[in-house]
């Protein structure tokens, strides 16, 4: 299974990578992994798994054991950002009724073949900077805009 990996730095820059690494299977959320497990060019790096989601968009939840889907009763936070319908003209603080809980489907915390996207956070830098490893993702916004050609009509 191909994993889409998002690597984020402390500066806020995110680098995207696709890999078929089998070393990630069986790891849990908030585990520390070496960069060599992700890709050979990331040797010397150390990452923490901060999040994951499957192909249907269900997020991995740290409180759910296993690899399967489970319906969990949640308050506002991770995996629950849906705002309820407004009823009447009563004003609610930040449009959220106090004490609202909804049952949502989430995935377990163990990485498996069902996971399609993994978020990683850099804990320890390697010998090369991420900007040097992924030079195509470091273009500035002005360089990415294509030029508009005029036909002369």
C-alpha positions, 0 to 999 in steps of 0.5 A, spaced: 500 500 500 502 506 498 502 511 504 502 519 502 506 522 508 506 529 510 513 531 514 512 538 518 518 542 521 517 547 526 518 552 522 511 550 519 513 548 512 510 541 510 513 536 505 509 531 501 512 524 500 509 518 497 512 511 499 511 504 499 515 502 506 512 496 509 516 498 516 510 503 518 505 497 518 504 496 526 506 502 528 502 506 533 500 514 533 505 518 537 511 512 536 518 515 534 520 512 528 527 513 524 527 516 517 530 510 514 524 507 515 520 512 511 525 513 505 533 511 505 534 519 503 531 521 510 537 517 514 539 521 520 532 524 521 527 522 527 520 523 526 513 522 531 507 519 528 502 525 529 496 523 525 493 518 520 487 517 516 484 512 511 482 512 504 475 514 506 477 520 510 476 517 517 482 519 522 486 515 526 484 516 534 489 515 539 484 512 544 481 507 540 486 500 540 486 496 533 486 497 526 479 497 525 473 502 525 469 504 531 464 508 533 466 513 539 462 518 543 466 524 542 465 532 544 468 537 540 476 536 538 479 531 533 474 528 529 469 532 531 468 539 528 461 539 525 457 544 527 449 543 529 443 546 526 441 552 529 434 552 532 430 558 533 433 565 534 437 563 540 444 565 540 449 560 542 456 561 544 461 560 538 455 556 535 456 550 539 451 548 544 454 546 551 455 539 552 453 536 545 456 529 544 456 526 537 457 519 535 463 519 530 466 513 526 474 513 527 479 508 526 484 505 531 491 507 532 495 502 529 498 503 522 495 498 517 494 497 509 487 501 510 491 507 512 492 512 506 495 518 509 500 519 515 502 525 518 509 526 521 513 531 525 521 532 525 524 530 532 531 530 530 534 533 524 539 529 519 545 531 516 541 534 510 536 539 510 529 537 508 529 543 503 535 540 500 532 533 499 525 536 496 528 541 492 521 541 488 517 543 494 521 549 496 519 554 490 516 560 492 509 562 491 511 567 485 515 562 481 509 557 481 504 562 478 504 561 470 505 566 465 499 569 462 500 569 454 496 574 450 494 572 443 494 580 440 486 579 439 
